[in-house]
């Protein structure tokens, strides 16, 4: 196991891949090994900046990540890309599963790309994404991109994993602006307005101005950096310098005013709570005694011996050993 | 409270609306009242058939529900429509929030339409949707449509609430067919191929044939009804008779071979487990002692006195009172 640690710290790709498979595993022996490995790696932190990406479907999120990823890699940075993929049981599909789209940057030896399916049953958390970021950090990667597919819980998960949270948007109407404002300012450090090209260029430019003025209402905290707005064209590779400049600015300002460390501390608390929640739910699900009690209570409800809420109380009290 | 019960059983709309608001509430006193009310209503079951709808974006799900809903209402059935809406914190939007789309059927006095936001924090479960269906059933509604917005957990939630689970699809390629097959046969009783109109008609027809032959591989269980495939045009109101016929067939066959009751029993077990999970998570989150311990452990991790997994074990053991 410690040999694996050394190989990761040496940046060996096969070791990184093996370690990520390990942290994604739900086999009990793998979990034990995974905890050992992560506990060791966390003692050898690197300097990676974690950047999250989210945005509504159709705004060209993957195209932007490919374009900006290539830009980053061409500047000789090492880049890891992790996707949290809440693929539906029914209609699911992974963005990174579609390898062709990430083809350009995936060929580079300084990139490591991984798509992790989230486990819907545990509330949309991608098992192992946090740990995969720790592995890539220890392996000396400069940037770790964390991409979320879809909406809701996976966005919150991603926001709680990163130093910079990026929202990618398209040239859009005022209506979309209204929708997007609610809640977003809490998480997004930067808005990237994509599709600043061809027929859409003037609309993209107007959208960026609209976001700037809308966001100015929310940027009241004088200490914190205002939310950045950058106009890009992923297909024409325009605006990539500005994005990197904004990222550097966000990191520098947040480090200077202690927000950078503070955020990582808050995220640690978030993940510790998640770990506790998931372990408790796992225990609830796997305990034979609980499932037998559940079955018995269901039978009792059906024959009218108890009610739904009384039955749930019996099970909870038993599980919490308070009865 | 019991007056509210009587008014619901009499089918009074204002009482139904009030009761649904009550079951969606997270206020402690409302929860107590809600449990009382539901425990009473469940003793006066009606005859409602619960039908779930899901499908990828862009297939015309809302248009179909409006078209088929009108058809149902025009046949003098009472129709309730509940939407589970996992609206994103960032980009969310409710299908039924857009009232204009449901305008035709929402005006009818025999329909009751309600959109319930899901609470992402508890794993995408729409708090109160199960209870809202119990209310509408007790109020004498004939059909309760449960629509899921988006993918993943909310589809599983909906599938566990209904007697018939409908997947709406568009005229599509073989690729989509591949994607959709995985997992779906476990849940869907019927595939509705929409957009059998205009230029898309021949493609829709071909898609329906493709689904039929693809599904024939999965329909191996001789006792169970094969998955139905129906071709419709929502904008031309074509195929609505066939949909209702298929629904009747599904209900009749499943009642005859005992699958109808068996499914409701399994769903009861699912919801009882959900109730237990949610209550335990709520307790974990609201206990002052736990949150203080969490904070303390985070500080200890930061200064290197403990590790992430050791800290989580301490909190779990304390919560389960086993230490």
Contacts between the chains, C-beta under 8 A, distances in Angstrom:
chain1	res1	chain2	res2	distance
A	35	B	309	4.6
A	38	B	308	7.3
A	38	B	309	7.8
A	39	B	307	4.8
A	39	B	308	7.1
A	39	B	309	6.7
A	42	B	307	7.6
A	42	B	308	7.3
A	54	B	90	6.7
A	55	B	91	7.6
A	56	B	91	4.5
A	57	B	57	7.4
A	86	B	151	7.3
A	86	B	152	5.0
A	87	B	151	7.8
A	87	B	152	7.5
A	88	B	151	3.4
A	88	B	152	4.9
A	88	B	155	6.3
A	89	B	152	7.3
A	89	B	155	6.7
A	89	B	156	6.6
A	89	B	182	7.6
A	89	B	183	4.0
A	89	B	184	7.4
A	89	B	186	8.0
A	89	B	187	7.6
A	90	B	54	6.6
A	90	B	151	6.9
A	90	B	155	5.7
A	90	B	167	6.9
A	90	B	180	6.4
A	90	B	183	5.9
A	90	B	184	4.9
A	90	B	187	7.3
A	90	B	188	7.9
A	91	B	55	7.5
A	91	B	56	4.5
A	91	B	151	5.6
A	91	B	179	6.5
A	91	B	180	6.1
A	92	B	151	6.7
A	92	B	152	7.6
A	92	B	179	7.1
A	92	B	182	7.7
A	93	B	179	5.7
A	120	B	124	7.7
A	120	B	152	5.0
A	120	B	153	4.7
A	120	B	156	6.7
A	121	B	123	7.9
A	121	B	153	7.9
A	122	B	123	7.4
A	123	B	121	7.9
A	123	B	122	7.3
A	123	B	123	3.8
A	123	B	124	7.2
A	123	B	153	7.6
A	124	B	120	7.7
A	124	B	123	7.1
A	124	B	124	6.8
A	124	B	152	7.0
A	124	B	153	6.6
A	150	B	150	7.4
A	150	B	151	6.8
A	150	B	152	7.3
A	151	B	86	7.4
A	151	B	87	7.9
A	151	B	88	3.4
A	151	B	90	6.8
A	151	B	91	5.6
A	151	B	92	6.7
A	151	B	150	6.9
A	152	B	86	5.1
A	152	B	87	7.6
A	152	B	88	5.0
A	152	B	89	7.2
A	152	B	92	7.7
A	152	B	120	4.9
A	152	B	124	6.9
A	152	B	150	7.5
A	153	B	120	4.7
A	153	B	121	7.9
A	153	B	123	7.6
A	153	B	124	6.7
A	155	B	88	6.4
A	155	B	89	6.7
A	155	B	90	5.8
A	156	B	89	6.7
A	156	B	120	6.8
A	167	B	90	7.0
A	179	B	91	6.4
A	179	B	92	7.0
A	179	B	93	5.8
A	180	B	90	6.4
A	180	B	91	6.1
A	182	B	89	7.5
A	182	B	90	7.9
A	182	B	92	7.9
A	183	B	89	4.0
A	183	B	90	5.9
A	184	B	89	7.5
A	184	B	90	4.9
A	187	B	89	7.8
A	187	B	90	7.4
A	188	B	90	8.0
A	265	B	298	6.8
A	265	B	302	6.4
A	268	B	298	5.6
A	268	B	301	6.3
A	268	B	302	7.2
A	268	B	308	7.8
A	269	B	294	6.5
A	269	B	295	7.1
A	269	B	298	4.7
A	271	B	308	7.6
A	272	B	294	6.2
A	272	B	297	6.5
A	272	B	298	6.1
A	272	B	301	7.5
A	272	B	308	6.6
A	272	B	311	6.0
A	272	B	312	6.0
A	272	B	315	7.4
A	273	B	294	6.0
A	275	B	308	7.0
A	275	B	309	7.4
A	275	B	312	4.3
A	276	B	284	6.9
A	276	B	294	7.5
A	276	B	312	5.2
A	276	B	315	4.9
A	276	B	316	5.6
A	276	B	319	7.3
A	277	B	281	6.0
A	277	B	284	6.5
A	279	B	312	6.4
A	279	B	316	5.5
A	280	B	280	6.5
A	280	B	281	7.8
A	280	B	284	6.7
A	280	B	316	6.2
A	280	B	319	6.9
A	280	B	320	7.5
A	281	B	277	6.0
A	281	B	280	7.8
A	281	B	281	7.6
A	283	B	316	7.9
A	283	B	320	7.7
A	284	B	276	6.9
A	284	B	277	6.5
A	284	B	280	6.7
A	285	B	273	8.0
A	294	B	269	6.5
A	294	B	272	6.2
A	294	B	273	6.0
A	294	B	276	7.5
A	295	B	269	7.1
A	297	B	272	6.5
A	298	B	265	6.8
A	298	B	268	5.6
A	298	B	269	4.7
A	298	B	272	6.1
A	301	B	268	6.3
A	301	B	272	7.4
A	302	B	265	6.4
A	302	B	268	7.1
A	307	B	39	4.8
A	307	B	42	7.6
A	308	B	38	7.4
A	308	B	39	7.2
A	308	B	42	7.4
A	308	B	268	7.8
A	308	B	271	7.5
A	308	B	272	6.6
A	308	B	275	7.1
A	309	B	35	4.6
A	309	B	38	7.9
A	309	B	39	6.7
A	309	B	275	7.4
A	311	B	272	6.0
A	312	B	272	6.0
A	312	B	275	4.3
A	312	B	276	5.2
A	312	B	279	6.4
A	315	B	272	7.4
A	315	B	276	4.9
A	316	B	276	5.6
A	316	B	279	5.5
A	316	B	280	6.1
A	316	B	283	7.9
A	319	B	276	7.3
A	319	B	280	6.8
A	319	B	320	7.8
A	320	B	280	7.5
A	320	B	283	7.7
A	320	B	319	7.8
A	320	B	320	6.5
A	320	B	321	6.5
A	321	B	320	6.4
A	321	B	321	5.1
A	321	B	322	6.7
A	322	B	321	6.8
